[in-house]
Amino acid sequence: MLRNAGSSFKVRPGLLLAVLLGFTKDPYPYVTDAALEGLVRFIECGGELKDVGLVDACYQRAVQLLRDFDPCVRYSAVRVVASWGMMLAASSSEMKAYWSNDVFAKLCSMARDMNMKVRVEAFNGLRKMEMVSEDLLLQSLAKRVSGHGKQKETGGQSTSEQCVMLASSVAGALVHGLANEFFEVRKSVCESLRTLTSLSAEFAREALDSLMDVLNDDSAVVRLQALETMHHMAINGRLKLHEKHLHMFLGALVDDSWDVRYTYRKILKVMKLNNLALFKSSVDRLLRNLDSYPQDEADVFSTFSHLGRNHKKFVSLIMKDTFEEVETALEGNVEFDSARIAALLILSISAPLLNVDVGRIPPVMFSYAVTFLGRIYNAFSDIMDRDSLLACLCEKSRSTQYSATNINLTVGEEQLPLFEGDNAPKFSSNEVIGAHITREPKELADNQIQQQQSLNDEVINYILAKPPAMWLRIQSGHTNEVLRSLRCLKELAAMKHDSLGSGDADALAFTILYLRVIELLAKVWEPLLPSKKLCSQRIGKMEFKLGKLGRRVKELMSRFIGLSAEEELNVLELMLLTCALRICKSEIICHNHTLKWLKTLYLRVESILKESSALPSNFVVELGKVLSTISTDGTSCSPLQFDACLKFFSLKQFMLHETNM
């Protein structure tokens, strides 16, 4: 009943508080505890009291009970000191600093209480502080009492003697709390620091050293709370990292706890790093986080996006090394970590993404980013959608504002944009309208349609230009890398499909089907590598995949009309390759109808070559030699002969034009 007195009884506040104060002197500790909780409940229910003397009486009684023998009484007394002390401080603007310091000191004096719950509640009470002397705040971090505190006049009273007394109560309270054996106490201290660091910039700088030590805490809960406090400090501009903090701070990125890693990345998203070394170390540790915990990819990418936008100057300073790594990975025929390259692309393009000037970012970096669009667009979801990002990347890949001052190119090398041609259309509708504002509406509409048509052709040709470069990787067995790249290209093609006219839609449908063919080819090729041995269980799967590949290639020929002779030859070579694959391994039976179909296709290739006066590819030449040695009934067919032909095959590039399809 006493615990709910603040909300249950409709009596005058003065009378109610007098009764509660009387019960705080009861000899039974549980009665005293209940009376104290009633005082707390009075504040929590919004109780107001104009009698400052009565407020002071409640506060002073709670201060006396801080030394009570019973822990439950001390626990409730701490709660009363925190709540009623703040009411007392708010009662007079002239005395607010005085009473705030007094409350702070009283709560800090309970930091070494024998009962864990009392210590936790004491630090919880510090979260209510609105004003504390900077000297006292700093003293709470120092175990030795400082004798050089500032002499202040508060409310007309000299506080020199009181400051000495308060300093002895406050000394080292927060440090002792962070070293406490109970994680609940350490967590509570970290929570109180979230409030206290906002009261003084100097205290925030000193407290950061202690928080860094907490990042090594055995409890993930405590480490997480320390990072949450740092995040709050970063938002308020109070987080100033130095090189001495580097190792401990960045270590959180490889913490076993997902919550700890996530909170650390939240800090990186909002804080401003003050030197290049810290920026580089943060990038390296983020990449290590990505490598060690692939499941963090989405949030790591988002962090790179914010990091680049917040540190444009630092991004430009590391662009040379970043560009060389990305270019080597994407242009060289080597295996690479696609997640790492995607992260570096996000970091590079995020800095100038919303600016007209791309600065020192090579336009080709934006072209590379397009091929990873399906994987990276979520990193920019807070500022634009996927279509807007694609438009922005394509536009900046044609930028003429790029300065290659810090990018070393070989002699004669150029930075190629995503799309070729000086008259490539812009994505911004405002720019299009501005450039043709004097034209007739119909002329303007026709011009925009022509520009969109040209742009769609360029997107399609850009996608079709990629598979030939993947062939060497397919032959080398880097199947997973190829499949990831193909998925990105398919997403890019599918993204444009819904907004196109019938002609463009047909061209994109052809492109998507072609990408599926290459995807199947990569899956079929891997088991046929010399390092792989085709077991009996996989022969059935191989037959199924080869059959599916054959149907998809035939669909390229039968579904789409208007292919040029060169394009038809490309499709026919894929069909020849499919047939050769079916008979090149001894584990797969050489069916007569497969050989007959291969000969029919070869005759069609010969016919087109004669009509177009084109030269046959090395693969076609070698296949012709093999077919000339095989008897009519196919009895002399040797899989090894066809196996030798496979190394001469290479993917040819399709180039679709407006008249196609």
N, C-alpha and C positions, 0 to 999 in steps of 0.2 A: 504494500500500500504506500509506504514511504517512497519507494522507487518511482512510482507513477504520480507522485503528489503534484508535480509540475503541470500535469495535464488533466488529472482526474478531479481535482477540487477547484470549485469556482469560488475562491475566497480572495481577499485582498493580498497582493504580493507581499506586502510588508508583514502581515500576520503569518502567511504561509512560511516565509523564510525564517521568521523568528522561531516557529515550531521546529523546522528542520535543523536550525542551528542548535536548538536545545537537544535534539536527539543525537547530534554529533558528539555530545559529551556522555552518552550512555555507556555504562561499563561493558556492555556486551558488544564485541566487535562487529557482529553481523547487523546489529541495529545501527551502529555508527556508519557502517558501509552503506546500508540502505538509505540513510539520511543524506550521505554525500552523493549517492546516485540520484536522489531526488533533486539536489541542487543542479546537477548536470542536466537532468531532464528538463528543468525549468528553462535553462538556456537553449536547449535543443528545440523546445516548443515555441521559441520566439519570445520568451518572457522579457519584459523591459522593467527597469527599476531606476527611478530618478534619484533615489536616496543613495548618494555616493558613500555615505558612512556605512550603510548596511551592506553595500557591495564590498567595501573594504573589510568589513567584519567577516563576511563569508570567505573572502580570499585569505585573510590572516589565519582563520580557523583551519583552513585546508593546509596552509603552510605548516602549522603546528603538527598536524597529523601526518606529515611526510615522514616523521620519525617514529610513528606508531609501531608497536611490536608486531601487530598482525599484518601480513602481506596484503590481504584483501582490502584493508583500510588504507594502506599506503597507495595501492593501485587506484582506488577511487579518489583519494586525495590529490593524486597527480592529475586526474581528469578535471577536478574542480579548479586546481591552480591554473591549468591551461585555459579553460573556458572563462572562468570568472576573472582571471588576470587580464585577459584581453578586453573584457567588459570594463574593468577598472581603467585600463590604459585609454580606452575610447571615451571615457567620461570627461577627460580634460585634455585639450590639445597641448596645453603647456606642460603637462605631466606625462604625456604619452611616451616619450622616449625613456623617462625615468622608470615608469612601471613596466615598459616592454623589456628593458634590461633586467629588471628584477625578476620578471617571470622567466626569462631566458636562463638566468642564473639558477633559479630554484629548480627548473626542469633538468638542467645539466647536472645539478648536484645529485640527482637520482640515477645518473648513468652507471653508478657502481653499486646499485642496490643488490641485495642478495637474491632477490626474486627476479626471474627472467621476465615474467609478464609485466612487472613494474618497470623494468628497464625499457621494454618495448613501448609501453604507454608513454614513458617520459620522452622518448624520441618522436613518437607520434605527435605529442603535444607541440614539439618544435615546428611542425608543419603549419601551425596556426600563426606563427610569428609574422607580423607585418613591418616591424621596425626593430633593429638591434644595433647597438654600437659596433662599429667596425673593429674596434680594439677587442671587444668581447668575442666577436666572431673569430678573429684570428687567434685569440687565447684558447678557444675551444679546440684548436688544432695543435697547440703547443703544450707539452706536458709541464714545462718549466714556467713558473709564473713570471711574467714580464713586469719589471718595475718602472717601465718608461711609458706607461699609458698616458694618453692625453688628458689634461685636466679640463673638465667641462662643467659648465654651470647649467643645471637643469632645474627649472621651476624655482630659480632663485636660491637653490641650496647647493653648497659646495659638496661635490661627490667624491672628493679625493679618497677619503677613508672608505667610502662605500665601494669605490672601484677596486680597491685592494681586496676587500672582502669578496666581491663578486668574482674577481679574477681567480681567486683561490678555489671557488666553487666550480668555475667554468673550465679551469685548466685541463686540457687534454680530454675533455668529455667525448668529443666526436671520435678522436683517435682510439680511445679505449673501446668505444662502441663498435668501431669497425674491426677491432681485434677480438671481439667477444666470441666465446666458444659456441654460442647458439646462433644459427643462421637467421632466426627470426629477428634477433637484435641487430645483426649486421644489415639485414634487409631494411629494417626500420630506419637506421641511420642514413642509408642511401636515399630513402624516400624524403627524409627531412632535409638532406642536402639539396634536393631539388628546389625547395623553397628558399633555403638560406643563401644559395649562390646567386639568387636574383636580387638580394639585398645589398650586395657589395661586389664590385668587380675585382678588387684586391683579394677578397676572401675566395672568390671563385677560382682565381689563379692558384692560390695556395691549396685549396681543396682538391684541385685536379690531380695533384701528386698522390693524395690518399686514394682517390677513386681509381687511379691507374693500378695501384697495388691490389685493389679489390677484384680487378679483372683476372687475377690468379686464384680467386677463391675456389674452394672445393665445391661449393654449392652453385649449381646453374641458376637457381632462383636469385641468389645474391648478385652473381655476375650480370644477369639480365637487368636487375634493378639499377645497378651501377650504370649500365649503358643507357637505360631509360632516363636517368638523371643527366647524363651527358647529352642525350638528345634534346632534352629540355634546355640545357645550357646553350647548345648550338642554335636552337631556334631564337633564343634571346641574345645571341651574340656574345655569350660569356665563355664559349669553349675556345681557348687559344692553345693549340698544341705546339710542342717544341720537339726537337730531335730526341731529347731524352725520353719522351713518351712513345717514340715510334714503335719500338719492338713490342711493348706490352699492348699498346692500342691496336695495332694491326693484327696481333695474334688472335683477336676475337673473331676474325674472319674464317679461321679454320677450327673454331670451337666445335665440339661434338654436338652441342645443342643447336637445333634449327632456330629456335627463338632468339638465342644470343646472336647468331650470325645475321638474322633478319634485322634485329634492332641495330646492330652495328652498321648495316647498309643504310638504315634509315638516317643514321647520323651523317654518313657520307653524302647523302642526297641533299642535305640542307646546310652543311658547314662549308666554310671558305678556308681552303688550305693556304697557308701563307708562304710556302716555298716550294720550289720545283722538286726537291728531293723527297719531300713528304708526298707530293702528288704522284711521283713515279712509284714510290713504295706502295701507295694505295692501289695504283693500277696493277702492279705486280701481284699484290696479295689478293686482289679481287679475281685475277686470272687463276691464281692457285685455288681459291675458293671454288671457282667454276670447274676446275679439273678434279678436285677432291670430292665435290658434292654436285654432280650433274643435275640433281633434282632442284637446285637453287637457280637454274638457268634464267628463268623468267625475271626474277627479282634482281639478279646480278646484271642482266641486260638493262633493266630499268635504272639501276644505280649508275651504270656507265653513261647512260643518256643524261642524267642529272649532273654527273661529274663533269662531262664535257661542256654542258651549257653553263655551268658555274665557274669553269676555269678555262676560258677560251684561249687565253695567252699561253698557258702551260700546254694545252693541246697542240698549238702551233709549234711550240719549241721541241716537242717529241715527234713531230709529224714525219721527219725524214726517216727515222728508224721504223716507225709504224708503217709508213708507205712501203718501205723495202720489204718488210715481213709479209704484208698483205699481197703485194705484187708477186713475190717469190712463190707464195702458196697458190695463188689463183692462176698465174700465168705459167709457172713452171710445172713440169710433169712430175711432181713429188707428192707424197702423201702428207696431208696436213690436218691439224685439229680444227674442224669447221666451227666448233663453239668458240674457240679462241679468236679465230679470224672474224667471226660475226661480232664478238665483243669489241674488237679493235675498230671495226667499221662503225659500230654505234658510237664509240667514243669520238672518232674522227668527224663524222658527219653531224653530230649533235651540236658542236660548237657554232657552225655557221648556218644551221638549218633555217633559222628564222631571220637571218640577215641577208641582204641583197648581195654583199660582197662575201665570197667564199674564202678570202684571205689566202693562206698558204696551203689550203687543202686542195690537192690535185683533183680536177673534175672526174678523173677516172675512178676515184674512190666512191663517188656517188653512183657510178655505173656498176661497180662491184656490189654496192649495197642493194641495188635492184634485184640481183640474183639471190639475195638472202631475205627478200622482202617478207615472205611468209613467216620467217623465223624472228625477225627483228621489229616488226611494226608495232607490237605491243609495248615495246620500250618507249614509244612516243605517243601512246594512247592518251596521255594527259594533255597533249597540245594539238593533236590532229588525228584523223581517222586514217585508215589504210590507203584509201584512194588519194587523199590529200598528200600523204607521205610519198606515194608513187609519183604524183605530179611534181612535187618539190624536188625529188631526187633526179627525175628526168630533166627538169629545167636547169638544175645546178650542174648537171653533167655536161651541159653545153656552155657553161659560164666562160666569159672572156675576161673576167676580173681576176683570174687566178694568177698569183705571183709565185713562181717556182724558185724563189731565192734560196730556199733551204732544201730543195729536193734535187739531188744530183742525178741528171739523166745522161745516158750514154750518147755519143755523137750521133746526130741524126734522128734521135728518138723523139717522139711527140707524145703528148698526153691526148689520148683519143677520147672524145665524149661518147656518151651512150648512143647518140644518134648522129649520123653523118649529114652534111649539107648545111650551107649557110642559111638557108631559108626554113630551117626546122621550126615547126610551130611551137608557140609557148602554151603552157597550160593555163596561165592566168586569164580568165575571161575579161578582167578589167583591162589588161594590156591589149587584148585583141580588139575590144570595142574602142579603146583609145586610139589605136593605130588606124582604124577605119571609120572614124566618127563622121566623116563627110560623105561616105558612100550611101547609096540607096539601101533601104532595109533588105530588099531581096538580094542585092549584090553582097551585102554584108553576110547574110545567112549562107549564101552559096560559098563565100570565101571561108567561113568557119567550117562548113561541111568538108570542103577540100582539105583544110588544115587538119581536121580530125581524121580524115581518110589517110592522109599522108602519115600522120602520127601512128595510126593503128598498124599500117604496113611496117613502119620502123620497129614497133614493139615486136611484131611477129618475126621479122627478120633477125632481130636481136636474139630472140629465144632460139630460133633455128640455127644460129651461128654457134651455139654452145656445145651441142652433142658431139660434133667431130673432134673437139679438143678433149673430150672425155674418153675417146676410144683407147688411147694408150693406157689410161688408168684401168679401164675394163680388162685389157689384156694382162695388166700387171696384178690383177686380183684385188684392187682397191674398190671392191663392190659397194661397201657401205658409204664411202665418200661420194661415189657416183650417184647412188640412190638418193642421198640427201640433197645433192645439187639438183637432181631431176625433180624432186618434190617441190623445191623452191620455184623452179621454172613452171611446173604445172600450176602452182598456186597463182603465179603471176599471170599466166594465160587465162585461167578460170576467172580471175578477178575482172578481166576486161570483157569477158564473154557476154555478160548480160546487157551491156550498154551499146552493143554494136548492131549495125544493120545486117541484112541477110548475107551480103557478100563477105563482109568482114567476119561474120559469125562462122561462115563455112571455112574461111582460111584459118581461124583460130581452132575450129573443130579438128581440122587436118593436123594442126600443130600439136594439139593435145594428144591425138591418136598417135602421132609420130613419137612423142615423148614416152607414151606407154610402150611402144615397140622397143625403144632403146632401153627402157626399164626392164622389160622381159629379156632382152638380149643380154643385159648385164647379169641377170639372175641365172640364165642358162649357161653363160660362159664360165662362171666361177667353178662349177663342178668339173668342167672339162680341162682345167688348168693342170699342168704336169704335176704340181704339188698335191693335187687332189686325186683320190682314188674312188672311182664310181662303184659303190657297193650294190649288191643285188637289190637291197630295199629301196635304193634311190633311182633305179632304172625306170620304174613305173612313173615316178614323179618327173623324171627327165622327159619321158615320152609325152606326158601331159603338158609340160611347159613348152616343149617344142611344137606340139600341136597348137597350143594357144598362140605362140609366136607366129606360126604360119598363118593362122586365121587373121590375126591383126594386120600382118603385112599385106595379105590379099585384100583386106578391107581398105587399105590405103589406095590400092589400085582401082577397086570396083566402086567405092563410095563417092570418090571425087573425080570430076571430069575437068578437062582443060589443062591438064599437066603438060608442061613443055617436054620436049624430047629428053633434055638433060634431067629433068625431075623424074620422068618415067624410068630412065636408066637407073637412077638412084634407088627407086623402089624395087626394080627388077633385081638389082644386085643384092638387096636385102632378102628377096625371095630366094635367090641362088644360095646365099649364105645359109638360110634356114634349111634348105635341102641338104647342103653339104654337111651341116652339123648333124643331121639325122643319120648320116651314113659314115661319118668320119671315125666313129669309135666302135671297136669290136663288140662292146657290151650291148650296143643297140643294133638290132637286126636290120640288114640292108634290104628294104622292100623294093620289089621291082617297080611298083608304081611311083615310088619316090624318085628313082633314077630316070624313069620315063618323063616325069614332070620336070625334072631338072633339065633334061635335054630340050624339052619344049620351050622352057624359059630361055635357055641359052640361044636357041634359034631366033627367038623374039629379040634378044639383045643384039645379035648379029644384024638382024634386019634394020633396027633403029640406027645402029652405027653406020651402016651403009647409006641410009637415007640422009643422015645428018652430017656425014663426013667427020664424025668425032672419033677420037682415038680411044681404044678400049683401056680399061684400067688393068693394072698388073694382076689383080684377082681374076678378072675375066679371061685374060690371056692364059694364065696358069690352069684355070679350070677347063679351058678349051683343049689344052694339051692332054689333060687327064681323060676327058671324054673321048678324045680321038683314039685312045689306047684300049677303050672298053668295048667288048664285043656287043653285038646287037641284043643278045639274050641276057647280058649283064653278068655272065658267069665269071668274067675276069675282073669284076669290080673289087678293088682293094680299099678298105677304109684308110689305110696309110697314105694312099695317093691324095685323097681329099683332105686328110689332116695336114698335109704339106701345103695345101692351097690356102688354108685359113690365115697363115701369117702374112699373106699378101693383101688381105682385105683391110679396107679403111673406110670409115664413114665419110660420106660426101655432104657438103653443105647445101641445103635447100635455100633458094632465094625466090620468095613469092612476090608477084607483082599484081597490079590491080586487075589484070586480065585473067589471072588464075582463078580456079574454082568456078 
